[in-house]
Amino acid sequence: MLIVGLTGGIGAGKSSVARLLAGHGAAVVDVDALGREIIAPGGSAVPAVLERFGSDLAGPDGGIDRPALASIVFNDPDELAALNEISHPAINELLDERIESIGAAGTTDVVVLDMAVLTESTLGRNTRFPYEIVVTVEAPPDIRLERLIERGMTSDDAKARLASQATDEQRREVSNFVIGNGGGSDELADATTKLWDALRRLAEERAA
């Protein structure tokens, strides 16, 4: 299988590309969803998070109170690093399980890891099935800001989120493919189809 890391800044349209690739036949794993799963009730990271950040973060259902946790780590790099030390290995374990299941099913030879945090972390790399190809989705900052405000964010919150992430330049440095998403949906669909064709060729070459 060809394992692809798909990333992009908030508001760039990464998830739209993931949906289009799924429509072409890729198996898409939502890495952000795995991050929520590990701190949900019964999640593998719950005990360690409570030990590190305090038992008052326990929600009534036994999971982690995500807004309370976010309020601790969002503006504190040291606390965020501490959370990542707990969460990233747990997420990588789930990634291995998901990819192994996809391989056993044999329904596709392209697996896409839809992940907001790629450049800044070891997610998807310190695994038994690391990604081999990186795809970055980009859009101009003003368009991304407009999209975030349309989602309900305040302008200040949206700007803070944009500033907290890796830059386009940092993502390009590790990318094999870059998809521009500053135009309309038809343009994005066409670009994603071309990307899919390239990924399929790579997958076939690996299998040969």
Secondary structure, DSSP 4 states (H G I P E B T S, - for coil): -EEEEEEE-TTS-HHHHHHHHHHHT-EEEEHHHHHHHTTSTT-TTHHHHHHHH-GGGB-TTSSB-HHHHHHHHTT-HHHHHHHHHHHHHHHHHHHHHHHHHHHHHTS-SEEEEE-S-STTS-TTTSSSS---EEEEEE--HHHHHHHHHHTT--HHHHHHHHHHSPPHHHHHHT-SEEEE-SS-HHHHHHHHHHHHHHHHHHHHHHH-
